[in-house]
Amino acid sequence: MTDKTMTPEDVVGRLHSGMTLGIGGWGSRRKPMALVRALLRSDITDLTVISYGGPDVGLLAAAGRIRKLVAAFATLDSIPLEPHFRAARQRGTFELMEIDEAMFMWGLHAAANRLPFLPVRAGLGSDVMRVNPGLRTVTSPYEDGETLVAVPALRMDAALVHLNRADRLGNGQYLGPDPYFDELFCEAADRAYLSCERLVDDFAGAAPQTLLVNRHSVTGVVEAPHGAHFTSCVPDYGRDEAFQKLYATTPWPEFAERFLGGDEKSYQSAVETWHEEQT
């Protein structure tokens, strides 16, 4: 079997401008931030981003890399609305398809199963249909004749996800309280890249339900310790609330210059230095 280990730069080298990119995690929880930061160091732009949005969306929006966003929300959890997303949206810098969380999930399911859409009740009777005039309804062919929303498949050229552990073959394990649909992102994409806190030789003794991502849906694996920072990756670490507040309240050019000017090692070092300054 194939060793799929890569560097963040290897992953970004497989991406290109204009693609549809899925980003796993949820809000400010277990986001593949090291891969997002590597993406910011490239000249890739004009992206369609599909995400349960958090600072991944905020960073890419602030840097002007998003053409269209498909999301159910964009939040930092403890800070309800992602501020850099909000600022970019208020400037009208990208197109937004905002849908219900359940609709988003079924869009992932449709893509993972290579279906054009899945019918759902979510969205009916709400402004979701008004603000997304491209959405269509279908009528059940059975006796009930019910009208349902036809949620389109959220197909992706590539997906980025972050888990607690992975092996070199592309199998991934989460150790926290929630899978956050990362397996669906991998299965819904043509290619998927998995970063992890630590590579392991095997998963002997692991609880089967924690083995979330299967190697068949993974193209490359990146060992990226603290690679979800400043989002949480429990039980390895919680969200860096102090640094997240700094991110949310610092003008983008200033934040980018101090923390995003170098490689991942430089980022982690700059974060450590900042924390030392606070004490």
JOWO-V281730 format. One record per run of one state. SS is the DSSP state (hx for helix, st for strand, lp for the rest). FROM is the first residue (numbers start at 1). TO is the last residue. Records with the same first field share a line. If there is no record, write none. Layout:
SS = FROM-TO + FROM-TO
This chain:
lp = 1-4 + 6-7 + 14-19 + 24-25 + 27-28 + 30-32 + 41-46 + 54-54 + 63-65 + 75-82 + 92-94 + 99-100 + 113-116 + 121-127 + 132-135 + 140-146 + 153-155 + 167-171 + 174-181 + 200-207 + 211-212 + 214-214 + 218-219 + 224-231 + 234-236 + 238-240 + 250-251 + 260-263 + 279-279
st = 5-5 + 20-23 + 26-26 + 29-29 + 47-53 + 66-74 + 95-98 + 117-120 + 136-139 + 147-152 + 156-166 + 172-173 + 189-199 + 213-213 + 220-223 + 232-233 + 237-237
hx = 8-13 + 33-40 + 55-62 + 83-91 + 101-112 + 128-131 + 182-188 + 208-210 + 215-217 + 241-249 + 252-259 + 264-278
